Amino acid sequence: TQLNNMIPKFIRLGVETILKIICEKIIIRDIIIIKNNNKSNGLIDELYIKAENIILNKINISQINIKIRDIVLRFALNNRKFFIDNCYAVTYMRLTKDNINKTLFNKKWKNLKNSIESFISMNFQSVEIFNKSLYFISSDGVSNKNIDYILQYDKNNISLVNNTNQEKLSIFNDKNIIVKNLLCCESHIELEMVSKIIFN
């Protein structure tokens, strides 16, 4: 029916609008809606979102892929609004060296930067990713290649770990987000997370 044909376009427009409202910056590359039946029952089997060059909550992200399954929508067509009932999203994101530096040097994350500087006993001007490890460049431009750091995750937590003495600093902890995987690659970091979301 005409309504069934309109619903995916309506959802796509709504998702685009929400993303542009909650993100300070975003380039949306694709939104794919999979609905395996033609009934207008508000059930969407899968929703895929692909975007890049994102700034969300002053966090810089190079690329992001979001997969949401079994979405139940509630429509209010009279005012062209829709609501997504509680559901879970699997999010894959890529963070480059530049993303990390821009985030840490934003004033919103000053306390995190201060905590890291206290943990590594050094003021730093940038972070480098090399050989699957993190290195901090001191304020005088010197990098101590003898001390490297890695990232470890455990359910709701991500920690910065000194590879020499194994001391840890928690840099992320959110009971609403489960960290499923974290890879520190040659020049970027890849994250896989599961979180409960509500669009409205």
Secondary structure, 3 states (H helix, E strand, C coil): CHHHHHHHHHHHHHHHHHHHHHCCEEEEEEEEEECCCCCCCCEEEEEEEEEEEEEECCEEEEEEEEEEEEEEEEEECCCCEEEECCEEEEEEEEEEHHHHHHHHCCHHHHHHHHHHHHHHCCCEEEEEEECCEEEEEECCCCECCCCCEEEEEECCEEEEEECCCCCEEEEEECCCEEEEEEEECCCEEEEEEEEEECCC
